[in-house]
Amino acid sequence: MAMWSIREMKSADFDVAIRVWDEAGVHGREPVFSVAEVIGSVSRGDPALVAEANGQIVGTACSVVEGDRAWICRLAIAQAWRHQGIGSALLMALEQALTEAGLTRLSALLHEGEIGDEAFVNQGYAGPATVRYFNRRESYGSNQAQVVLELGGRVVPPTTWSEFGGGSTTKELIERTLIAPLAHPAIAERHGLRPPGAAVLFGPPGTGKTSLARGVAGRLGWPFIEVFPAQLGSSATEIASGVRETFDRLRVVEHAVVFIDEVDEIASRRQEHSAGQAITNELLKAIPGFRALPGRLLICATNNISRLDPAFVRTGRFDYLLPIGPPDIQARTEALHRIFDHVNTEHVDVAHIVEQTEGYTLADLDYVMRQAAQAAFERALASEGDTAISPDDIAQALERTKPSISAEDRIAFAEEIATYARW
C-alpha cells in the first residue's frame, strides 16, 4: 500500500472530498453538519485537512469554528484506506492546527458507528452512544498555546503509552508513581499524597526512556515539551541563561510534561570553576520553582546516573529516580509477536529467539528483523517469487547483531539500581 501524507484542504478538493464523505455515511443518515455548512467553514478559512496518497484524496478532517469552540466534523476515510491510522493522524494534525489558532474547546457530533468514531476514542475524546457527542478541553488555554508552540511543545497521542513495548513491569512502575497521582490529584490530596513534580529515568542507552516520557504526556493528555540545552546557546553562560528563561516561560503553562534527555551533560558532578557549573547551578535553582506549581512534570533522563551532581538528584528536587532497563522476557516476547504479525514468515520459535536475545534493546530486535527481511527480499528478487522470512534468516541476523547491552552493562545497571533507585 502506498504511503500517505497530510496537507491543508483547498477549494479544488471539494468534489473529491464530497465523494469520500458519502462513503463515510451510516445507514443513510444525514451527518450532523451538512455539506453546505462544512464547505462554508472551509471556504472562510476554518482549519481543514486532507490525507493524500498517490495524488488522490483518501481522507478528510474539517472543523466549524464558533467563538472559542471548534466543532470537528467530516473526519472521513475512503473505504480502501480504513484501519491504517489515517483517522487518528488526521485528527491529531487538525487538533494541532486548532490549538495554534488559539482554540481549546474541541467537540464533535457524529452518529454511533460513523467513520471517525474510533479515531475520536483513540485520541482521548469521550461521549455517550446513539448520537455521539465527543468533547475534550485542551490542557492549556489559548494564551498558553503560543508559549507551548514556541518551546517546541506538541500533543502526543494517548495511544503512545499503550504502544510502548518496554515491558509491563516498567510501565506499571511509571503508572503507579507518576501518572496515577497526576491524573487523580483530588484523590491523592485526600490521602495526603503530593503528586510528583520531577523524576529521573536512568538506565542503559536504547531502553526507551524518551519514549516513556512521551507516553506519560500522552497518557495525561498534556503537551510534551523537550528542552535541548545545547540549543539554548553556544557557551555555558548563554546556556545557563537559556535554561533560566525557558523555565520562567514555563510558569504560565498550566499543564506540561517537560523532558531533558542526557541531563548528565549539563548537570554532572560540579568541579570548582568548571564551565558547566553555571548551568548546573541554574537548573538547581529552576527545579524547585517549577515543581512548586501543580499540573506539570519534569522528566530528566540519563544513561549514567553516577555522573549526576548529588545535589541535583537529592530528595526534594526529584521525587523519584526510576531505573529503566532493557526489555525483559515478556517485553521481548510481545515485541517479537508484534513484528511477526506484520511480516511474512515461516514458522518461528519465538520462545527460542527470546532466550537468545537477553541484553537486546527493542531497537536491536527491530534491526535483527530488518536483516532477516532483507535476506528474504533478496531471495524473492532472485527467484521472482514470494518468499517468507525463515528461521535461518533470523538465526544469521542474530549472529551478525550484537546486543547493545552487554553482561557487564547489566551488572553495572543492577549496581546502579541498588545505589541510586528511589521509588
Secondary structure, 3 states (H helix, E strand, C coil): CCCCEEEECCHHHHHHHHHHHHHCCECCECCCCCHHHHHHHHHCCCCEEEEEECCEEEEEEEEEEECCEEEEEEEEECHHHCCCCHHHHHHHHHHHHHHHCCCCEEEEEEECCCCCHHHHHHCCCECCCCEEEEEEECCCCHHHHHHHHHCCCECCCCHHHHHCCCCHHHHHHHHHHHHHHHHCHHHHHHCCCCCCCEEEEECCCCCCHHHHHHHHHHHHCCCEEECCHHHHCCCHHHHHHHHHHHHHHHCCCCCEEEEECCHHHCCECCCCCCCCHHHHHHHHHHHHHHHCCCCEEEEEEECCHHHECCCCCCCCCCCEEEECCCCCHHHHHHHHHHHHCCCCECCCCHHHHHHHCCCCCHHHHHHHHHHHHHHHHHHHHHHCCCCCECHHHHHHHHHHCCCCCCHHHHHHHHHHHHHHCEC
